[in-house]
Amino acid sequence: MRILSLFLAFFFLFQTVAVFADDKASDDMIYDQVRRKLANDPDVKGGTLEVEVKDGTVTIKGSVENDKLKSKAERITKKVKGVKGVVNQLVIKPRGA
C-alpha cells in the first residue's frame, strides 16, 4: 500500500511539473513565432518591437508609424498558433518625430 501511495504521489508531482514545462515551452515557441512574423512583415518591419509572452497572452511594445501598422501588428500576432490574447501597447510615432 505504501509503495502504491508513493508511486501515485510521484506520478502527480511529475505531471504537475510537466504541465508547467509545457506552458513555458509553448510561451517560448509563441515568442519565437511572433518575433519572426513581425520582423518579416514588409510593412510592420517589427524587428525592433518588444514582445513578451505569459501563459499565451502576448504583449507587444514599441513604436510604429501609424495606426494602420499598429493594427496590422496586432492581427499578425493574433494569427500565431497558441496565442490566447494580445495586449497592444504600441505607440504611434511618425517617421522623423
C-alpha positions in Angstrom: 0.0 0.0 0.0 2.8 2.4 0.8 4.5 1.7 -2.5 1.3 2.5 -4.3 0.9 5.7 -2.4 4.5 6.8 -3.1 4.0 5.9 -6.8 0.9 8.0 -7.0 2.5 10.9 -5.2 5.5 10.9 -7.6 3.2 10.5 -10.6 1.1 13.6 -9.7 4.2 15.6 -8.9 5.8 14.8 -12.3 2.5 15.5 -14.1 2.4 18.9 -12.5 6.0 19.7 -13.4 5.4 18.5 -17.0 2.4 20.8 -17.4 4.4 23.9 -16.2 7.3 22.9 -18.5 4.8 22.6 -21.5 3.4 26.0 -20.8 6.9 27.6 -20.7 7.8 25.8 -23.9 4.6 27.0 -25.5 5.3 30.6 -24.5 8.8 30.3 -25.9 7.5 28.9 -29.2 4.9 31.7 -29.4 7.5 34.3 -28.7 9.8 33.0 -31.5 6.9 32.8 -34.0 5.6 36.3 -33.2 9.1 37.9 -33.3 9.7 36.1 -36.7 6.4 37.1 -38.2 6.6 40.7 -37.1 10.2 41.1 -38.3 9.5 39.5 -41.6 6.4 41.7 -42.4 7.4 44.2 -45.1 5.0 46.9 -43.7 5.4 46.5 -39.9 9.2 45.8 -40.0 8.8 44.7 -36.4 12.4 43.7 -35.7 12.7 46.5 -33.1 9.4 45.7 -31.4 9.4 44.2 -27.9 7.5 41.0 -27.4 6.5 39.4 -24.1 4.5 36.2 -23.7 2.9 35.0 -20.5 0.5 32.0 -20.5 -0.3 32.5 -24.2 -1.0 36.2 -23.8 1.3 38.3 -26.0 2.2 41.9 -25.1 3.8 43.9 -28.0 5.5 47.2 -27.2 7.4 49.8 -29.2 6.5 52.3 -31.8 5.1 52.2 -35.3 4.5 55.0 -37.9 0.7 54.9 -38.0 -2.5 53.3 -36.7 -2.7 51.0 -39.7 0.6 49.4 -38.8 -0.4 49.2 -35.1 -3.5 47.2 -36.1 -1.6 45.0 -38.6 1.0 44.1 -35.9 -1.9 43.0 -33.6 -3.5 41.0 -36.4 -0.2 39.2 -37.2 0.3 38.4 -33.6 -3.3 37.0 -33.1 -2.7 34.6 -36.0 0.1 32.8 -34.4 -0.9 29.4 -33.1 -1.3 29.3 -29.3 -1.9 33.0 -28.8 -4.8 33.4 -26.4 -4.8 37.2 -26.4 -2.8 40.3 -27.4 -2.1 43.4 -25.3 -1.2 46.0 -27.9 1.0 48.7 -26.2 2.4 50.1 -29.5 2.6 53.8 -29.8 2.3 55.9 -32.9 5.5 57.8 -33.7 5.5 59.3 -37.2 8.9 58.9 -39.0 11.3 61.7 -38.1 9.4 62.6 -34.9 
